[in-house]
Amino acid sequence: MESNLRPLTLGEILDRTAQLYRTNFLLFAGIASVYAGALLVLGLLQLGAEELLRVLHRMQYLPWVTGGWFLVSLPLMMIFAGAAVAANNRAVSWVHLGQPATIRGAYSSILPRLGRYLWLMTIVAFVIYTPFALICGGYFGGLFMIRPIGAKGAPGDSGAVGMVLLISAVFLVLLVAWMAYAIIMGLRYSLAIPACVVEEIKAREAIRRSIDLSQGARGRIFVLGLLIVVIEIGLLAVAYLFFIVAAVKSHGVLPLWARVLQQFVGFLTNSFIGPIYATGLTLFYYDQRVRKEGFDIEWMMQAAGLTPQPPAVETTTAPASAAEPGLALDAQFDPPPAAAQDPPLPDSGTEHE
């Protein structure tokens, strides 16, 4: 059984991520293709509905169809995305520890606890994105309360413009503050999913484990995420360059065949790019366990069958009554019997005054 359990530098983790991804490309891409395939089907259904409305000259219903599609697709995308991320973490764990891994085995191992993983992702998303929703709600609510410029009874144009600029400036400041908050919280919770999948613990315990394990490594995790985001943006820009040019030539409206092709390109990019970040985070999870908990030694002992057994309870040979099971154990701690007293000396018949 071959594994690479030792403290790794950031460069070594990046190299290990690339190595695992390259040597197990079909495994990781196959796991991600389940989520990418769900997105492909939903996207094609949306295009089909839009084209049907266009043929039937019912484009006025397009906003309702789009809203309904969003309400239906959002929970489905969350379920498939959560399953793909958890299965990817499981597969990376197996491969990193030198164990065999398959697409079917990875999904079979996480499906019984899929609800736990989805709940964990929901908690993390709620903590990170609730402030963003409040900021956006406050911004648009503030704009809505300002009377339109030039409306009857409205304040002067300069006053309305000043209020809009003030609200927008506050919104930008709060948005920057939220971005810093989101990065900090994302780094704190970055190892929660690997901990939940590998250790099979509950969501809140996985969050606590992530906060503890990520200490001392959040800067390196941030660099990993930044590099992977740059790589993903570059690959997506190359993949969608054709569609950007086609949209410019078509005055912003792509023909149907181009939109269908775009869905298939999205399927390929999601399958190829999706597993990279989750793979790196799983490696960081193991690296932190090696550094803080000596997991490499623990794993070698388990692989060699040297896990220490609990000590056996020493018992005495004296039999104990079945009705009194603690009698034999109590006998070990009973004080020794007192020495027998000498018998009284016989009376000599002489009395002492």
Secondary structure, DSSP 8 states (H G I E B T S, - for coil): -----S---HHHHHHHHHHHHHHTHHHHHHHHHHHHHHHHHHHHHHHHHHHHHHHTT-GGGHHHHHHHHHHHHHHHHHHHHHHHHHHHHHHHHHHHTT----HHHHHHHHGGGHHHHHHHHHHHHHHHHHHHHHHHHHHHHHHHHS--TT-TT---HHHHHHHHHHHHHHHHHHHHHHHHHHHHHHHHTTTHHHHHHHH---HHHHHHHHHHHTTTTHHHHHHHHHHHHHHHHHHHHHHTHHHHHHHHHTTT---HHHHHHHHHHHHHHHHHHTHHHHHHHHHHHHHHHHHHH-HHHHHHHHHTT-----------SS---TT-TTHHHHHHHS--------------S----
